[in-house]
Amino acid sequence: MEEYSSSICGGLPPELCELLTKEQQNIKIRLEKRKWGREVTIIEGIDEREVDLKKLASQLKSRLATGGTAKNGRIELQGDHRHRVKDILAEMGFPPDNIIIIE
């Protein structure tokens, strides 16, 4: 008898499970103005139980050559990178239809 893992996907292969969890996430990318007119790109809606936010933030920072952090369940990147972040997340396997850029 096959023993199922106690994951959210109930016994599906890990690759399929990861794909399903990425498809269920609604990711919002928006721009926030900070002190002295600084712009910060905010990425919210990524499930931190399924995706390592610190690792994802690190990958985004190196691809965009910018500073940033992962905290409070969201990723903050210095500067306005909304459209480039959407393209990079789509390349990483997140469905483009679930990535919303808030203007």
N, CA, C and O atoms as a printed pandas DataFrame, in Angstrom:
     atom_number atom_name residue_name chain_id  residue_number  x_coord  y_coord  z_coord
0              1         N          MET        A               1    0.842   -1.178    0.000
1              2        CA          MET        A               1    0.000    0.000    0.000
2              3         C          MET        A               1    0.889    1.244    0.000
3              4         O          MET        A               1    1.857    1.333    0.756
4              5         N          GLU        A               2    0.544    2.194   -0.856
5              6        CA          GLU        A               2    1.356    3.397   -1.002
6              7         C          GLU        A               2    1.026    4.390    0.112
7              8         O          GLU        A               2   -0.142    4.620    0.426
8              9         N          GLU        A               3    2.052    4.966    0.692
9             10        CA          GLU        A               3    1.834    5.921    1.763
10            11         C          GLU        A               3    1.862    7.329    1.186
11            12         O          GLU        A               3    2.829    7.706    0.522
12            13         N          TYR        A               4    0.823    8.106    1.427
13            14        CA          TYR        A               4    0.731    9.463    0.884
14            15         C          TYR        A               4    1.366   10.457    1.851
15            16         O          TYR        A               4    1.289   10.317    3.071
16            17         N          SER        A               5    1.985   11.454    1.261
17            18        CA          SER        A               5    2.567   12.497    2.107
18            19         C          SER        A               5    1.445   13.376    2.636
19            20         O          SER        A               5    0.383   13.482    2.023
20            21         N          SER        A               6    1.686   13.993    3.759
21            22        CA          SER        A               6    0.657   14.826    4.363
22            23         C          SER        A               6    0.751   16.258    3.844
23            24         O          SER        A               6    0.542   17.211    4.594
24            25         N          SER        A               7    1.065   16.402    2.573
25            26        CA          SER        A               7    1.161   17.741    1.992
26            27         C          SER        A               7   -0.222   18.225    1.582
27            28         O          SER        A               7   -1.203   17.487    1.668
28            29         N          ILE        A               8   -0.284   19.437    1.149
29            30        CA          ILE        A               8   -1.532   20.051    0.730
30            31         C          ILE        A               8   -2.118   19.307   -0.470
31            32         O          ILE        A               8   -3.339   19.217   -0.600
32            33         N          CYS        A               9   -1.280   18.783   -1.334
33            34        CA          CYS        A               9   -1.731   18.160   -2.578
34            35         C          CYS        A               9   -2.180   16.721   -2.403
35            36         O          CYS        A               9   -2.650   16.119   -3.369
36            37         N          GLY        A              10   -2.063   16.157   -1.248
37            38        CA          GLY        A              10   -2.579   14.832   -0.975
38            39         C          GLY        A              10   -2.034   13.726   -1.860
39            40         O          GLY        A              10   -2.810   12.960   -2.431
40            41         N          GLY        A              11   -0.724   13.624   -1.985
41            42        CA          GLY        A              11   -0.134   12.498   -2.680
42            43         C          GLY        A              11    0.263   12.748   -4.125
43            44         O          GLY        A              11    0.782   11.845   -4.781
44            45         N          LEU        A              12    0.031   13.950   -4.634
45            46        CA          LEU        A              12    0.479   14.249   -5.994
46            47         C          LEU        A              12    2.002   14.353   -6.020
47            48         O          LEU        A              12    2.622   14.643   -4.996
48            49         N          PRO        A              13    2.602   14.121   -7.177
49            50        CA          PRO        A              13    4.062   14.280   -7.264
50            51         C          PRO        A              13    4.471   15.709   -6.895
51            52         O          PRO        A              13    3.723   16.649   -7.160
52            53         N          PRO        A              14    5.653   15.883   -6.284
53            54        CA          PRO        A              14    6.079   17.213   -5.824
54            55         C          PRO        A              14    6.099   18.264   -6.942
55            56         O          PRO        A              14    5.760   19.423   -6.701
56            57         N          GLU        A              15    6.492   17.872   -8.159
57            58        CA          GLU        A              15    6.557   18.843   -9.258
58            59         C          GLU        A              15    5.159   19.366   -9.584
59            60         O          GLU        A              15    4.964   20.565   -9.780
60            61         N          LEU        A              16    4.192   18.453   -9.640
61            62        CA          LEU        A              16    2.817   18.826   -9.946
62            63         C          LEU        A              16    2.229   19.657   -8.814
63            64         O          LEU        A              16    1.491   20.612   -9.055
64            65         N          CYS        A              17    2.552   19.298   -7.599
65            66        CA          CYS        A              17    2.072   20.027   -6.425
66            67         C          CYS        A              17    2.581   21.468   -6.458
67            68         O          CYS        A              17    1.826   22.406   -6.202
68            69         N          GLU        A              18    3.863   21.636   -6.774
69            70        CA          GLU        A              18    4.459   22.973   -6.838
70            71         C          GLU        A              18    3.789   23.805   -7.921
71            72         O          GLU        A              18    3.512   24.987   -7.718
72            73         N          LEU        A              19    3.529   23.194   -9.064
73            74        CA          LEU        A              19    2.871   23.888  -10.168
74            75         C          LEU        A              19    1.466   24.327   -9.765
75            76         O          LEU        A              19    1.059   25.452  -10.056
76            77         N          LEU        A              20    0.727   23.450   -9.102
77            78        CA          LEU        A              20   -0.627   23.782   -8.669
78            79         C          LEU        A              20   -0.627   24.929   -7.656
79            80         O          LEU        A              20   -1.464   25.829   -7.738
80            81         N          THR        A              21    0.297   24.900   -6.715
81            82        CA          THR        A              21    0.324   25.958   -5.711
82            83         C          THR        A              21    0.701   27.294   -6.334
83            84         O          THR        A              21    0.189   28.333   -5.917
84            85         N          LYS        A              22    1.593   27.286   -7.332
85            86        CA          LYS        A              22    1.939   28.530   -8.019
86            87         C          LYS        A              22    0.737   29.074   -8.783
87            88         O          LYS        A              22    0.535   30.287   -8.848
88            89         N          GLU        A              23   -0.065   28.175   -9.364
89            90        CA          GLU        A              23   -1.221   28.610  -10.139
90            91         C          GLU        A              23   -2.326   29.181   -9.266
91            92         O          GLU        A              23   -3.146   29.965   -9.744
92            93         N          GLN        A              24   -2.360   28.802   -7.992
93            94        CA          GLN        A              24   -3.422   29.272   -7.111
94            95         C          GLN        A              24   -3.108   30.628   -6.483
95            96         O          GLN        A              24   -3.978   31.226   -5.850
96            97         N          GLN        A              25   -1.903   31.113   -6.645
97            98        CA          GLN        A              25   -1.512   32.361   -5.996
98            99         C          GLN        A              25   -1.853   33.558   -6.878
99           100         O          GLN        A              25   -1.604   33.542   -8.084
100          101         N          ASN        A              26   -2.420   34.587   -6.273
101          102        CA          ASN        A              26   -2.659   35.846   -6.960
102          103         C          ASN        A              26   -1.620   36.835   -6.467
103          104         O          ASN        A              26   -1.663   37.281   -5.320
104          105         N          ILE        A              27   -0.697   37.170   -7.333
105          106        CA          ILE        A              27    0.429   38.018   -6.955
106          107         C          ILE        A              27    0.128   39.451   -7.370
107          108         O          ILE        A              27   -0.249   39.716   -8.511
108          109         N          LYS        A              28    0.299   40.363   -6.434
109          110        CA          LYS        A              28    0.073   41.785   -6.716
110          111         C          LYS        A              28    1.409   42.514   -6.655
111          112         O          LYS        A              28    2.168   42.377   -5.695
112          113         N          ILE        A              29    1.681   43.290   -7.697
113          114        CA          ILE        A              29    2.903   44.092   -7.750
114          115         C          ILE        A              29    2.466   45.555   -7.788
115          116         O          ILE        A              29    1.688   45.958   -8.654
116          117         N          ARG        A              30    2.970   46.338   -6.849
117          118        CA          ARG        A              30    2.594   47.758   -6.821
118          119         C          ARG        A              30    3.790   48.615   -6.447
119          120         O          ARG        A              30    4.816   48.118   -5.983
120          121         N          LEU        A              31    3.632   49.902   -6.658
121          122        CA          LEU        A              31    4.693   50.850   -6.353
122          123         C          LEU        A              31    4.278   51.660   -5.131
123          124         O          LEU        A              31    3.130   52.085   -5.009
124          125         N          GLU        A              32    5.223   51.861   -4.242
125          126        CA          GLU        A              32    4.967   52.637   -3.034
126          127         C          GLU        A              32    5.968   53.773   -2.980
127          128         O          GLU        A              32    7.158   53.570   -3.219
128          129         N          LYS        A              33    5.495   54.964   -2.668
129          130        CA          LYS        A              33    6.398   56.112   -2.497
130          131         C          LYS        A              33    6.805   56.175   -1.033
131          132         O          LYS        A              33    5.967   56.073   -0.136
132          133         N          ARG        A              34    8.084   56.342   -0.808
133          134        CA          ARG        A              34    8.595   56.432    0.556
134          135         C          ARG        A              34    9.110   57.847    0.820
135          136         O          ARG        A              34    8.910   58.772    0.033
136          137         N          LYS        A              35    9.770   57.967    1.944
137          138        CA          LYS        A              35   10.330   59.245    2.347
138          139         C          LYS        A              35   11.255   59.802    1.269
139          140         O          LYS        A              35   11.989   59.051    0.628
140          141         N          TRP        A              36   11.219   61.101    1.075
141          142        CA          TRP        A              36   12.059   61.804    0.105
142          143         C          TRP        A              36   11.845   61.331   -1.337
143          144         O          TRP        A              36   12.764   61.383   -2.154
144          145         N          GLY        A              37   10.623   60.867   -1.643
145          146        CA          GLY        A              37   10.281   60.507   -3.010
146          147         C          GLY        A              37   10.856   59.195   -3.510
147          148         O          GLY        A              37   10.801   58.915   -4.708
148          149         N          ARG        A              38   11.402   58.394   -2.624
149          150        CA          ARG        A              38   11.952   57.097   -3.050
150          151         C          ARG        A              38   10.823   56.167   -3.469
151          152         O          ARG        A              38    9.752   56.157   -2.862
152          153         N          GLU        A              39   11.075   55.385   -4.515
153          154        CA          GLU        A              39   10.082   54.418   -4.983
154          155         C          GLU        A              39   10.501   53.011   -4.566
155          156         O          GLU        A              39   11.677   52.653   -4.630
156          157         N          VAL        A              40    9.516   52.223   -4.138
157          158        CA          VAL        A              40    9.767   50.842   -3.735
158          159         C          VAL        A              40    8.729   49.953   -4.417
159          160         O          VAL        A              40    7.531   50.225   -4.344
160          161         N          THR        A              41    9.184   48.903   -5.074
161          162        CA          THR        A              41    8.285   47.938   -5.694
162          163         C          THR        A              41    7.921   46.892   -4.638
163          164         O          THR        A              41    8.798   46.275   -4.034
164          165         N          ILE        A              42    6.615   46.702   -4.425
165          166        CA          ILE        A              42    6.107   45.766   -3.428
166          167         C          ILE        A              42    5.482   44.571   -4.147
167          168         O          ILE        A              42    4.647   44.742   -5.035
168          169         N          ILE        A              43    5.888   43.369   -3.764
169          170        CA          ILE        A              43    5.338   42.137   -4.337
170          171         C          ILE        A              43    4.644   41.376   -3.212
171          172         O          ILE        A              43    5.285   40.961   -2.247
172          173         N          GLU        A              44    3.331   41.197   -3.343
173          174        CA          GLU        A              44    2.537   40.533   -2.304
174          175         C          GLU        A              44    1.747   39.378   -2.909
175          176         O          GLU        A              44    1.529   39.330   -4.119
176          177         N          GLY        A              45    1.325   38.459   -2.065
177          178        CA          GLY        A              45    0.442   37.383   -2.495
178          179         C          GLY        A              45    1.151   36.069   -2.769
179          180         O          GLY        A              45    0.507   35.098   -3.167
180          181         N          ILE        A              46    2.461   36.013   -2.566
181          182        CA          ILE        A              46    3.188   34.762   -2.749
182          183         C          ILE        A              46    3.121   34.002   -1.429
183          184         O          ILE        A              46    3.467   34.542   -0.379
184          185         N          ASP        A              47    2.681   32.762   -1.485
185          186        CA          ASP        A              47    2.507   31.947   -0.278
186          187         C          ASP        A              47    3.875   31.559    0.272
187          188         O          ASP        A              47    4.611   30.798   -0.356
188          189         N          GLU        A              48    4.211   32.083    1.442
189          190        CA          GLU        A              48    5.545   31.815    1.998
190          191         C          GLU        A              48    5.701   30.397    2.513
191          192         O          GLU        A              48    6.822   29.978    2.802
192          193         N          ARG        A              49    4.617   29.642    2.638
193          194        CA          ARG        A              49    4.742   28.227    3.023
194          195         C          ARG        A              49    5.209   27.390    1.837
195          196         O          ARG        A              49    5.804   26.328    2.023
196          197         N          GLU        A              50    4.945   27.858    0.628
197          198        CA          GLU        A              50    5.291   27.112   -0.577
198          199         C          GLU        A              50    6.557   27.630   -1.264
199          200         O          GLU        A              50    7.276   26.866   -1.907
200          201         N          VAL        A              51    6.823   28.925   -1.126
201          202        CA          VAL        A              51    7.963   29.550   -1.801
202          203         C          VAL        A              51    8.834   30.225   -0.747
203          204         O          VAL        A              51    8.320   30.908    0.139
204          205         N          ASP        A              52   10.146   30.038   -0.838
205          206        CA          ASP        A              52   11.077   30.690    0.077
206          207         C          ASP        A              52   11.229   32.148   -0.362
207          208         O          ASP        A              52   11.922   32.446   -1.335
208          209         N          LEU        A              53   10.565   33.060    0.377
209          210        CA          LEU        A              53   10.565   34.468   -0.020
210          211         C          LEU        A              53   11.959   35.074   -0.016
211          212         O          LEU        A              53   12.290   35.873   -0.892
212          213         N          LYS        A              54   12.780   34.702    0.962
213          214        CA          LYS        A              54   14.139   35.260    1.023
214          215         C          LYS        A              54   14.953   34.840   -0.195
215          216         O          LYS        A              54   15.694   35.645   -0.758
216          217         N          LYS        A              55   14.815   33.588   -0.598
217          218        CA          LYS        A              55   15.536   33.096   -1.765
218          219         C          LYS        A              55   15.016   33.777   -3.038
219          220         O          LYS        A              55   15.804   34.176   -3.896
220          221         N          LEU        A              56   13.692   33.907   -3.157
221          222        CA          LEU        A              56   13.100   34.568   -4.318
222          223         C          LEU        A              56   13.519   36.036   -4.368
223          224         O          LEU        A              56   13.840   36.555   -5.437
224          225         N          ALA        A              57   13.516   36.702   -3.218
225          226        CA          ALA        A              57   13.946   38.106   -3.163
226          227         C          ALA        A              57   15.401   38.232   -3.603
227          228         O          ALA        A              57   15.759   39.161   -4.328
228          229         N          SER        A              58   16.231   37.300   -3.164
229          230        CA          SER        A              58   17.640   37.313   -3.540
230          231         C          SER        A              58   17.803   37.161   -5.053
231          232         O          SER        A              58   18.611   37.857   -5.668
232          233         N          GLN        A              59   17.033   36.249   -5.648
233          234        CA          GLN        A              59   17.096   36.051   -7.102
234          235         C          GLN        A              59   16.638   37.304   -7.839
235          236         O          GLN        A              59   17.261   37.712   -8.820
236          237         N          LEU        A              60   15.557   37.912   -7.373
237          238        CA          LEU        A              60   15.053   39.128   -8.023
238          239         C          LEU        A              60   16.048   40.271   -7.899
239          240         O          LEU        A              60   16.274   41.010   -8.857
240          241         N          LYS        A              61   16.643   40.417   -6.718
241          242        CA          LYS        A              61   17.612   41.498   -6.503
242          243         C          LYS        A              61   18.812   41.351   -7.427
243          244         O          LYS        A              61   19.293   42.340   -7.980
244          245         N          SER        A              62   19.300   40.128   -7.599
245          246        CA          SER        A              62   20.471   39.948   -8.461
246          247         C          SER        A              62   20.099   40.138   -9.935
247          248         O          SER        A              62   20.884   40.698  -10.699
248          249         N          ARG        A              63   18.904   39.675  -10.343
249          250        CA          ARG        A              63   18.484   39.845  -11.736
250          251         C          ARG        A              63   18.234   41.316  -12.073
251          252         O          ARG        A              63   18.470   41.747  -13.202
252          253         N          LEU        A              64   17.754   42.085  -11.089
253          254        CA          LEU        A              64   17.417   43.493  -11.327
254          255         C          LEU        A              64   18.526   44.450  -10.897
255          256         O          LEU        A              64   18.410   45.660  -11.092
256          257         N          ALA        A              65   19.588   43.922  -10.319
257          258        CA          ALA        A              65   20.710   44.733   -9.828
258          259         C          ALA        A              65   20.220   45.852   -8.917
259          260         O          ALA        A              65   20.515   47.027   -9.136
260          261         N          THR        A              66   19.465   45.463   -7.891
261          262        CA          THR        A              66   18.921   46.444   -6.957
262          263         C          THR        A              66   18.933   45.871   -5.543
263          264         O          THR        A              66   19.177   44.681   -5.346
264          265         N          GLY        A              67   18.671   46.716   -4.583
265          266        CA          GLY        A              67   18.582   46.275   -3.201
266          267         C          GLY        A              67   17.139   45.942   -2.866
267          268         O          GLY        A              67   16.226   46.267   -3.625
268          269         N          GLY        A              68   16.939   45.296   -1.735
269          270        CA          GLY        A              68   15.589   44.965   -1.313
270          271         C          GLY        A              68   15.595   44.010   -0.140
271          272         O          GLY        A              68   16.646   43.672    0.404
272          273         N          THR        A              69   14.392   43.576    0.244
273          274        CA          THR        A              69   14.251   42.691    1.384
274          275         C          THR        A              69   12.974   41.874    1.268
275          276         O          THR        A              69   12.082   42.197    0.483
276          277         N          ALA        A              70   12.900   40.815    2.057
277          278        CA          ALA        A              70   11.675   40.026    2.190
278          279         C          ALA        A              70   11.264   40.093    3.649
279          280         O          ALA        A              70   11.980   39.615    4.528
280          281         N          LYS        A              71   10.105   40.689    3.902
281          282        CA          LYS        A              71    9.627   40.769    5.281
282          283         C          LYS        A              71    8.108   40.906    5.289
283          284         O          LYS        A              71    7.507   41.378    4.324
284          285         N          ASN        A              72    7.504   40.487    6.385
285          286        CA          ASN        A              72    6.055   40.568    6.573
286          287         C          ASN        A              72    5.278   39.908    5.437
287          288         O          ASN        A              72    4.204   40.381    5.066
288          289         N          GLY        A              73    5.810   38.823    4.884
289          290        CA          GLY        A              73    5.098   38.095    3.838
290          291         C          GLY        A              73    5.102   38.774    2.485
291          292         O          GLY        A              73    4.294   38.437    1.620
292          293         N          ARG        A              74    6.003   39.729    2.289
293          294        CA          ARG        A              74    6.095   40.401    0.999
294          295         C          ARG        A              74    7.537   40.712    0.655
295          296         O          ARG        A              74    8.413   40.678    1.519
296          297         N          ILE        A              75    7.782   41.018   -0.617
297          298        CA          ILE        A              75    9.121   41.366   -1.073
298          299         C          ILE        A              75    9.120   42.841   -1.432
299          300         O          ILE        A              75    8.211   43.320   -2.109
300          301         N          GLU        A              76   10.140   43.563   -0.976
301          302        CA          GLU        A              76   10.289   44.980   -1.297
302          303         C          GLU        A              76   11.591   45.169   -2.064
303          304         O          GLU        A              76   12.657   44.750   -1.611
304          305         N          LEU        A              77   11.495   45.800   -3.224
305          306        CA          LEU        A              77   12.669   46.077   -4.052
306          307         C          LEU        A              77   12.809   47.576   -4.241
307          308         O          LEU        A              77   11.817   48.270   -4.463
308          309         N          GLN        A              78   14.029   48.079   -4.155
309          310        CA          GLN        A              78   14.261   49.506   -4.326
310          311         C          GLN        A              78   14.102   49.879   -5.791
311          312         O          GLN        A              78   14.693   49.251   -6.670
312          313         N          GLY        A              79   13.293   50.916   -6.049
313          314        CA          GLY        A              79   13.091   51.387   -7.415
314          315         C          GLY        A              79   11.797   50.852   -8.012
315          316         O          GLY        A              79   11.114   50.025   -7.407
316          317         N          ASP        A              80   11.467   51.340   -9.217
317          318        CA          ASP        A              80   10.252   50.920   -9.920
318          319         C          ASP        A              80   10.609   49.799  -10.897
319          320         O          ASP        A              80   11.173   50.052  -11.961
320          321         N          HIS        A              81   10.277   48.563  -10.530
321          322        CA          HIS        A              81   10.605   47.389  -11.354
322          323         C          HIS        A              81    9.359   46.570  -11.657
323          324         O          HIS        A              81    9.460   45.375  -11.934
324          325         N          ARG        A              82    8.182   47.197  -11.608
325          326        CA          ARG        A              82    6.922   46.440  -11.702
326          327         C          ARG        A              82    6.857   45.532  -12.928
327          328         O          ARG        A              82    6.578   44.340  -12.794
328          329         N          HIS        A              83    7.107   46.068  -14.107
329          330        CA          HIS        A              83    6.928   45.273  -15.330
330          331         C          HIS        A              83    8.023   44.219  -15.488
331          332         O          HIS        A              83    7.751   43.111  -15.951
332          333         N          ARG        A              84    9.241   44.548  -15.113
333          334        CA          ARG        A              84   10.330   43.568  -15.205
334          335         C          ARG        A              84   10.121   42.424  -14.214
335          336         O          ARG        A              84   10.423   41.271  -14.522
336          337         N          VAL        A              85    9.602   42.743  -13.020
337          338        CA          VAL        A              85    9.334   41.703  -12.016
338          339         C          VAL        A              85    8.285   40.733  -12.543
339          340         O          VAL        A              85    8.414   39.523  -12.360
340          341         N          LYS        A              86    7.248   41.254  -13.196
341          342        CA          LYS        A              86    6.207   40.373  -13.752
342          343         C          LYS        A              86    6.823   39.414  -14.770
343          344         O          LYS        A              86    6.519   38.221  -14.755
344          345         N          ASP        A              87    7.690   39.926  -15.656
345          346        CA          ASP        A              87    8.335   39.076  -16.663
346          347         C          ASP        A              87    9.208   38.004  -16.007
347          348         O          ASP        A              87    9.186   36.843  -16.415
348          349         N          ILE        A              88    9.974   38.400  -14.993
349          350        CA          ILE        A              88   10.873   37.448  -14.322
350          351         C          ILE        A              88   10.075   36.370  -13.587
351          352         O          ILE        A              88   10.424   35.191  -13.648
352          353         N          LEU        A              89    8.999   36.771  -12.889
353          354        CA          LEU        A              89    8.176   35.790  -12.178
354          355         C          LEU        A              89    7.529   34.816  -13.163
355          356         O          LEU        A              89    7.400   33.627  -12.869
356          357         N          ALA        A              90    7.126   35.316  -14.324
357          358        CA          ALA        A              90    6.540   34.442  -15.353
358          359         C          ALA        A              90    7.580   33.429  -15.841
359          360         O          ALA        A              90    7.256   32.263  -16.066
360          361         N          GLU        A              91    8.824   33.875  -16.003
361          362        CA          GLU        A              91    9.911   32.972  -16.406
362          363         C          GLU        A              91   10.143   31.891  -15.348
363          364         O          GLU        A              91   10.508   30.763  -15.679
364          365         N          MET        A              92    9.928   32.240  -14.069
365          366        CA          MET        A              92   10.172   31.310  -12.963
366          367         C          MET        A              92    9.029   30.313  -12.774
367          368         O          MET        A              92    9.099   29.457  -11.892
368          369         N          GLY        A              93    7.985   30.413  -13.585
369          370        CA          GLY        A              93    6.914   29.434  -13.511
370          371         C          GLY        A              93    5.616   29.928  -12.900
371          372         O          GLY        A              93    4.649   29.169  -12.833
372          373         N          PHE        A              94    5.563   31.175  -12.453
373          374        CA          PHE        A              94    4.305   31.717  -11.949
374          375         C          PHE        A              94    3.443   32.097  -13.155
375          376         O          PHE        A              94    3.948   32.721  -14.088
376          377         N          PRO        A              95    2.142   31.734  -13.159
377          378        CA          PRO        A              95    1.302   32.040  -14.311
378          379         C          PRO        A              95    1.127   33.555  -14.493
379          380         O          PRO        A              95    0.730   34.246  -13.555
380          381         N          PRO        A              96    1.422   34.073  -15.694
381          382        CA          PRO        A              96    1.307   35.523  -15.937
382          383         C          PRO        A              96   -0.102   36.058  -15.692
383          384         O          PRO        A              96   -0.266   37.224  -15.334
384          385         N          ASP        A              97   -1.124   35.216  -15.883
385          386        CA          ASP        A              97   -2.502   35.670  -15.670
386          387         C          ASP        A              97   -2.778   35.965  -14.195
387          388         O          ASP        A              97   -3.688   36.731  -13.878
388          389         N          ASN        A              98   -2.005   35.368  -13.297
389          390        CA          ASN        A              98   -2.225   35.559  -11.857
390          391         C          ASN        A              98   -1.340   36.676  -11.290
391          392         O          ASN        A              98   -1.367   36.928  -10.085
392          393         N          ILE        A              99   -0.567   37.339  -12.132
393          394        CA          ILE        A              99    0.302   38.418  -11.669
394          395         C          ILE        A              99   -0.342   39.739  -12.091
395          396         O          ILE        A              99   -0.469   40.026  -13.281
396          397         N          ILE        A             100   -0.743   40.531  -11.109
397          398        CA          ILE        A             100   -1.451   41.773  -11.366
398          399         C          ILE        A             100   -0.553   42.946  -11.012
399          400         O          ILE        A             100   -0.014   43.019   -9.907
400          401         N          ILE        A             101   -0.395   43.866  -11.962
401          402        CA          ILE        A             101    0.366   45.081  -11.696
402          403         C          ILE        A             101   -0.639   46.173  -11.359
403          404         O          ILE        A             101   -1.513   46.495  -12.164
404          405         N          ILE        A             102   -0.511   46.735  -10.176
405          406        CA          ILE        A             102   -1.402   47.801   -9.732
406          407         C          ILE        A             102   -0.721   49.126  -10.056
407          408         O          ILE        A             102    0.327   49.455   -9.501
408          409         N          GLU        A             103   -1.335   49.877  -10.962
409          410        CA          GLU        A             103   -0.740   51.151  -11.413
410          411         C          GLU        A             103   -1.064   52.267  -10.442
411          412         O          GLU        A             103   -0.651   53.408  -10.651
